[in-house]
Amino acid sequence: MENIRYFDHAATTKTKEEVLKEMIPYFTLNYGNASSIYTIGRKSKKAVEEAREKVAKAINATSKEIYFTSCGSESDNLAIKGVAYANREKGNHIITTKIEHPAVLHTCQHLAREGFEITYLNVDNEGLISLQELEEAITNKTILISIMFANNEIGTIQPIKEIGQIAKKHNIYFHTDAVQAVGNVRIDVRDLNIDLLSMSAHKFYGPKGVGALYARTDVKFDKIQDGGHQERNKRAGTENVAGIVGIGKAIELVYKNFDEYNNKLLNLRDYYIKQVEEKIPYVKLNGHRTKRLPGNANISFKFVDGEALLLNLDAKGICASTGSACTSGSLDPSHVLLAIGLPHDVAQGSLRITFGEDNTKEDVDFLVDTLVNVVEKLRDSSQEYKEFASK
Ligand SMILES: *Cc1c(COP(=O)(O)O)cnc(C)c1O
């Protein structure tokens, strides 16, 4: 299709030209193993360490607190399992939320099968946790709090600083899955009292297949993959040098251009929400209206099936998402939308639009015009809508 309009930046983003350009020499000329001592190996090692510094600088960490991984999911696994196994003698209780990404939820479920106790905090109708419920959940067995920075489906941003303060007060490690937040929120791990943080390059215009975990210097965590001594013995496996160069460049660029980029997303988002709310009846914005990612708009269209909506949009070259990309293919409504209290049918009719740097106001106009038509068409063929409308 020649004219693609891409509104699924929470699923992945396009690798920037500038990022790719920096990466290519590490596939071709400088292909040395970063552990080898001859010149092209040392050059690879140097490139890895420069990237580590860029990642550290972007979140106010130090470079020895950054560990490169293969993706956001691996970072979440390493943080949560790593802390759980290394601190078992202190306790077996972990606190997380009901709206985490599967990389956190399924990791916690895995640990539960091994005897760990997991508390899944509720969220309110806008997707926010209760700080009071968090404090009340803490026991003398609690070793880790893992709460996502910003939600990938509804965009809600949690009170991270307050959570960090609670964790610190009780001497419990605080991990945050910041895969959606990096690039869209300014993050200072020291100011926010974050002990561990996960990120993934492909969510901020870097390549797929590379992530990073920040772990504060004195956090005790085990490796979860055995092998060589790479990443200061925390993550075995030959370094993905080109990918690591890519994450370093991508994070540098996204924060260099932070205000312009995020203001753009915010304007597109608010314009889109306003247009939809004005032009289409029976819609509901999911997530918090202001405490949300600048590029995220998740809206339920009542009396409409999300899958049908996506297929109709796809026919017009529009890429978007319903529920979460990771669960599409299953017919269950998203666990996040159920956790914020949506009835099944309203959850099924949700559309997640996530904006990116190439989107324009014209794209939004095209999207809204298409939605007006498609939603009307789908409702006209809905028995439920006919019954509702005839009342
Ligand atoms: C995308 C995403 C992940 C997984 O990252 P991968 O690099 O795709 O493994 C984890 N958490 C959140 C919140 C995400 O949006």
PDBQT file of the ligand as one rigid body, heavy atoms in Angstrom, charges set to zero:
ROOT
HETATM    1  C1  LIG A 401       6.743  -2.771  24.396  1.00  0.00    +0.000 C 
HETATM    2  C2  LIG A 401       6.681  -2.902  25.869  1.00  0.00    +0.000 A 
HETATM    3  C3  LIG A 401       7.419  -3.877  26.547  1.00  0.00    +0.000 A 
HETATM    4  C4  LIG A 401       8.213  -4.930  25.826  1.00  0.00    +0.000 C 
HETATM    5  O1  LIG A 401       9.305  -4.407  25.159  1.00  0.00    +0.000 OA
HETATM    6  P1  LIG A 401      10.012  -5.327  24.037  1.00  0.00    +0.000 P 
HETATM    7  O2  LIG A 401      11.236  -4.593  23.677  1.00  0.00    +0.000 OA
HETATM    8  O3  LIG A 401       9.031  -5.388  22.904  1.00  0.00    +0.000 OA
HETATM    9  O4  LIG A 401      10.256  -6.644  24.649  1.00  0.00    +0.000 OA
HETATM   10  C5  LIG A 401       7.369  -3.907  27.928  1.00  0.00    +0.000 A 
HETATM   11  N1  LIG A 401       6.644  -3.016  28.608  1.00  0.00    +0.000 NA
HETATM   12  C6  LIG A 401       5.928  -2.050  28.001  1.00  0.00    +0.000 A 
HETATM   13  C7  LIG A 401       5.167  -1.069  28.831  1.00  0.00    +0.000 C 
HETATM   14  C8  LIG A 401       5.914  -1.964  26.612  1.00  0.00    +0.000 A 
HETATM   15  O5  LIG A 401       5.205  -1.012  26.023  1.00  0.00    +0.000 OA
ENDROOT
TORSDOF 0
